[in-house]
Amino acid sequence: MQTAFPFLDASRLLTLIDHELELVEPSPHLVTELYAACQHPLTCRDMPAMAHTTRDGLLSFLANNPGGRSAPIPERGIAPGYTFWMRLRHVVPLNPRLPPPPVAMAGSISLRIGHSGNLDWFLGHLGYHVLPPARGRGFAERACRLLLPLARAHGHAHLWITCNPENAASRRTCERLGARFIDIVPVPPDNALYAQGDRFKCRYRLDL
């Protein structure tokens, strides 16, 4: 049973553009662009899990999370949240020394709202992935910064960001955001992340 949650109109609350990067609400007319980025040769080589993304899978996500909004399901430990897709704009890049990425979509980012043992210790409030053909341009950090006002609007004074200890890129993103490394914790065997192969999580605290 899903519980009502007061989602905010992010398009009115936030400035969702940072130079060539724009956060957009997921919608059916953008599926082709994201699917193409998932099928790019660099994604297939360096991120095979995303290369297995299908159009039907993306459409199923949209059907279950209209506009990228995920309703809470307390009995399953699912927190309310927002998902945005990272779309690239046809403008001069922030770093003109790098060529524009060869894809229209750079990845996605999610913001989960509230506090729980699972969020604060293992899953984290911010989850993001940048597809391989769009990496090296700071998109993860920039996307996180664009969502911080939304977290504040929901009453968050701090956010937890977690990542696998071996994920150097994600750890650098946390550091550039100004998040403080707190500790590394083992993932319990009964946690869904354990079933995905995660055994430890680095925990960073970002004060807002």
CORJO-V251053 format. One record per residue. RES is the residue in three letters. SS is DSSP state (A for helix, B for strand, O for the rest). PSI is psi in radians with two decimals (NA if undefined). OMEGA is omega in whole degrees, -180 to 180 (* if undefined). Layout:
res,ss,psi,omega
RES,SS,PSI,OMEGA
RES,SS,PSI,OMEGA
//
This chain:
res,ss,psi,omega
MET,O,2.20,-179
GLN,O,2.46,-179
THR,B,2.41,179
ALA,O,2.50,-179
PHE,O,2.40,-177
PRO,O,1.36,176
PHE,O,2.57,180
LEU,O,2.74,177
ASP,O,1.66,-175
ALA,A,-0.55,-178
SER,A,-0.44,178
ARG,A,-0.48,-175
LEU,A,-0.57,-169
LEU,O,2.73,162
THR,O,1.88,-170
LEU,O,0.37,-179
ILE,B,2.31,173
ASP,B,1.62,-179
HIS,O,-2.02,-176
GLU,O,-0.11,-178
LEU,B,2.29,177
GLU,B,2.29,174
LEU,B,2.22,-178
VAL,B,2.59,175
GLU,B,2.33,179
PRO,O,2.40,179
SER,O,2.76,-176
PRO,A,-0.59,-176
HIS,A,-0.14,178
LEU,A,-0.06,-176
VAL,A,-0.73,-178
THR,A,-0.71,-180
GLU,A,-0.77,-179
LEU,A,-0.70,179
TYR,A,-0.73,180
ALA,A,-0.69,179
ALA,A,-0.62,178
CYS,A,-0.43,-180
GLN,O,0.02,180
HIS,O,2.53,-178
PRO,A,-0.63,179
LEU,A,-0.62,176
THR,A,-0.76,180
CYS,A,-0.63,-177
ARG,A,-0.77,-169
ASP,A,-0.25,-178
MET,O,1.11,-172
PRO,A,-0.50,179
ALA,A,-0.73,178
MET,A,-0.50,179
ALA,A,-0.35,178
HIS,O,-0.01,177
THR,O,2.41,178
THR,O,2.79,175
ARG,A,-0.75,-180
ASP,A,-0.65,178
GLY,A,-0.72,178
LEU,A,-0.72,179
LEU,A,-0.61,177
SER,A,-0.71,176
PHE,A,-0.78,-180
LEU,A,-0.67,-180
ALA,A,-0.64,-178
ASN,A,-0.34,-177
ASN,O,1.24,-176
PRO,A,2.28,-179
GLY,A,0.28,-179
GLY,A,0.18,-179
ARG,B,2.18,-179
SER,B,2.01,-180
ALA,O,2.58,179
PRO,B,2.53,172
ILE,B,1.50,-172
PRO,A,-0.68,-176
GLU,A,-0.29,177
ARG,A,0.09,179
GLY,O,0.40,-178
ILE,B,2.14,-179
ALA,O,2.70,174
PRO,O,2.62,-179
GLY,B,2.96,178
TYR,B,2.45,171
THR,B,2.37,175
PHE,B,2.60,173
TRP,B,2.48,-180
MET,B,1.79,-180
ARG,B,2.54,-178
LEU,B,2.33,-179
ARG,O,2.68,-179
HIS,O,1.27,178
VAL,O,3.03,178
VAL,O,2.19,-179
PRO,O,2.74,176
LEU,O,-0.66,176
ASN,O,1.62,-175
PRO,O,-0.17,178
ARG,O,-0.31,178
LEU,O,2.41,177
PRO,O,2.63,177
PRO,O,2.50,177
PRO,O,2.58,-178
PRO,O,0.42,-180
VAL,O,2.80,180
ALA,O,-0.35,180
MET,B,2.32,-178
ALA,B,-0.36,-178
GLY,B,-2.60,-180
SER,B,2.83,178
ILE,B,2.51,179
SER,B,2.53,173
LEU,B,2.11,179
ARG,B,2.46,-172
ILE,O,2.43,176
GLY,O,-3.09,179
HIS,O,2.43,175
SER,O,2.93,178
GLY,A,-0.72,-178
ASN,A,-0.76,-180
LEU,A,-0.85,-173
ASP,A,-0.42,-175
TRP,A,-0.57,-170
PHE,A,-0.90,-173
LEU,A,-0.71,-179
GLY,O,2.82,-180
HIS,O,-0.54,180
LEU,B,2.21,175
GLY,B,2.31,-175
TYR,B,2.70,168
HIS,B,2.40,176
VAL,B,2.22,-178
LEU,O,2.57,-174
PRO,A,-0.73,-179
PRO,A,-0.15,-179
ALA,A,0.17,-176
ARG,O,2.89,176
GLY,O,0.20,-177
ARG,O,0.17,177
GLY,O,0.39,-176
PHE,A,-0.62,-179
ALA,A,-0.85,179
GLU,A,-0.78,-178
ARG,A,-0.68,178
ALA,A,-0.71,178
CYS,A,-0.79,-179
ARG,A,-0.63,180
LEU,A,-0.45,-177
LEU,A,-0.15,-177
LEU,A,-0.69,177
PRO,A,-0.55,178
LEU,A,-0.69,176
ALA,A,-0.73,178
ARG,A,-0.69,-179
ALA,A,-0.43,177
HIS,O,0.18,174
GLY,O,0.18,180
HIS,O,2.25,172
ALA,O,-0.32,176
HIS,B,2.79,177
LEU,B,2.60,173
TRP,B,2.33,175
ILE,B,2.28,-179
THR,B,2.71,176
CYS,B,2.86,177
ASN,O,2.48,-177
PRO,O,-0.57,-177
GLU,O,-0.08,-178
ASN,O,1.47,-175
ALA,A,-0.65,-178
ALA,A,-0.76,180
SER,A,-0.63,178
ARG,A,-0.66,176
ARG,A,-0.64,177
THR,A,-0.79,179
CYS,A,-0.75,-178
GLU,A,-0.72,180
ARG,A,-0.50,177
LEU,A,-0.28,-176
GLY,O,0.23,178
ALA,O,2.55,-179
ARG,B,2.24,174
PHE,B,2.26,-179
ILE,B,-0.97,-179
ASP,B,3.11,173
ILE,B,2.22,-175
VAL,B,2.58,176
PRO,B,2.52,177
VAL,O,2.19,-179
PRO,O,2.56,-179
PRO,O,-0.43,-179
ASP,O,0.08,178
ASN,O,2.52,-178
ALA,A,-0.53,179
LEU,A,-0.55,178
TYR,A,-0.71,180
ALA,A,-0.41,178
GLN,O,-0.04,178
GLY,O,-0.03,180
ASP,O,2.30,-179
ARG,O,-0.49,179
PHE,B,2.66,177
LYS,B,2.29,167
CYS,B,2.40,180
ARG,B,2.21,176
TYR,B,2.43,178
ARG,B,2.20,178
LEU,B,1.91,177
ASP,B,2.37,-174
LEU,O,NA,*
//
